[in-house]
């Protein structure tokens, strides 16, 4: 499993909106192509909170537009949504948390006021998005021609993807403001969805029909590595399956099988705890070692469907009697005493994928609690994705898969250090592509702690 379904939902308001009902004036930072003679606008404020404003205006605002509101409000804001309303437009504005002086009139229409973001990045991204959708529509026509070379179609798909994702990376680098980037991504998804939804895989990792990111079904599709769409969708599927991180995820499960098989095979009746187990695919490949060693394995996950799928699969492998499948929330596992009462001492504890979704402060509490659950000589196997080894824009702009955090090697080591894990207890290995790193932590003899 890649993420806990019990994590807080996005979009919940943290500040109470109150009716406002007065006319306001606002100035809009606009791309050059949208400039008008008088860049000052008026509208009617509908409601307001400490961090947001709802307005009605006759100008078609768009998500990502940056504006400054006076009339006693005197704050900048970013348009989060806008829709038609009785011949006008209603929009939701996320306001800066502090009052600000009015912007220099010379800046109006050429630059934004939040983080001094150059509006030209919006314009460049809009042009790249339009070019990208046009390229994919042209490719869709080519896909219906039986004389077209499939390899050339795939290369053309990859080229179109590389072009637009380079623009997305430039936008992130130029803007830097996470809220503005997120808003731009939402707009990008809306503009590209009509064509990218041709792909089974892209559609799935944008809509997440299982209810949470990184669900076991999506990972099973990645493991099977088979395009499921036709026409243009077929080549979009291939692009997704051929991505660096998709290759790494398939390598990850193979490397995990090797590591577990070795650890289980050299022990007699080992106790094993699998956290965020998902489909338990790795156990299928080492069924002989599990049977020979008489291992007892506890697999925990919050997804009942994943547990049912794993039970069915493991029953065919002949090891279901040695596996306990339990619905349990890993967010409760930061306390060593609770862990001991729930699971008892373990010889092997492992988790792949899940830790990438957990915030650093929680991992700093979780890892030492798991470490203390190990018997002397026991192993804790923790896998992380190294953000320095893959392109994050594939998952943030083409997909809507931002749940796993962008950490690098130095971040992992800092987490282990802050968690108080002895340096000499840690060894490091990577799967074949080098994208995913495994940290193997060996419980030291208690007399040496």
C-alpha positions, 0 to 999 in steps of 0.5 A: 500500500502506498498511502493511508486512507485515514490521512486528512482530506484536502480542501477543508476550510480552516477559517470560518467565512462570514457574509461581507456584502460590499463593493470592492476595487481590485487590481489584477496582475495579468499576462501581457496578452490579456492586458486592458487599458484600465487594469483596475476592476470592481466587484461585490464581496460576498463573504470573507474570512481570515484567509479567503474572500468570495467575490462577484465580478464581471471579469472572467477571472481564472485560477492562478490569477493574482490580484490586490484588493483595497477598500479596507482589505488591503491584501493580495490574493490568488484566484482558486476558482471561478465560475459563471453566475447570473451573467457575471462571475463568482470567484474564490480568492485565497488571501495573504495572511497579512495586510500589504501596501498597494502595489506600484502602479507600474507593476500592474499588468506585468508582475504578480505581487505574491512572492514577486512571481513573474506573470510571464511564467503563467503565459509560458505555461499556457502556451506550452499546454496549448501546444501539448494538447495540439500535439496529442490531438495530431498524434491521435489522428496518426494512431488511426493510420495503420501505416504508421510506425508504432515506435515512431508514435511512441517516440513522438508521444515521449517528445510531447511529454518531455516538452510540456513537462520541461515547461512545468518544471520551469514554472515551478522553478520560476514561481516557487510558491506552492499554492500558486503551483498547485492552482496551476496544476489544477488548471493544467489537469482541466485543460489536458484531461480531455485528451490524456483521459484516453489513457487508462493509467493516466485517468486512474492516477488522476481520479484514484477510484479506489479512494486513496493515492497509491492503492494496491490495484494501481500498483498491481497494474504497474507490476503487470506492465501491460497497456490497457488502452487503444489508439493514443491511449495505448501510447500514453499507457506505454509512456506511464509504464516506461517512466523511471519510477514505474521501472523502479517500483517493479524493481523494488518488489523484486529486490524486496523478495530477495531481501526477505527470502534471505532473512527468512530463510536463515531463521527458524520460525521467524516473526515478521511484521509487514506494515502497509501490506497492500497486495502482499505480492512479495510473499508469493515469490518466497512462499517456499522459504516461508513454508520451510522456515515456519515463519509467522507473518502479520500483514497490516493495512487499512484497505479491506479490499487489499486485505481480501485480495492478499488473502485470496492470493496467499491461499493459492500459494499455500501459506495463508495458514502462516499469515495473519491479515489485520486491518490496522492503522499504521499511524498508531504505531509510534508508541513502543508499548502499544506496539508490543501489546499489539504485535509482540517482538519481531525478527523482521519488520518491513514496509515499502512505499508507505513511509514516503507518504508520512511526514518527517516528524511522524517518521522520527517517532515511528522508526524508533518505536519499530526499532524497539519492537525488534528482537536483538539481531532483528531487521527493520527494512524501510524503502524510500523513493529518492527524488533526485533520481526521477522527474517529479513533474510526471506525477504532479502534472501528468498524474495527480499523485502528490501524496508521496513526499519529495525526499533525497538521500540526505533527507533519509539519513537526517530522519534516521539520525533524528530518530536516534537509530545507531549509525552502525546499525544502518546499511543501505542498498538500492534496487537496480535503477538506483531510484529506490533506496532500502535502509536495513536497520539491525537491532543491536544487542541490548547490552551495547545500546 
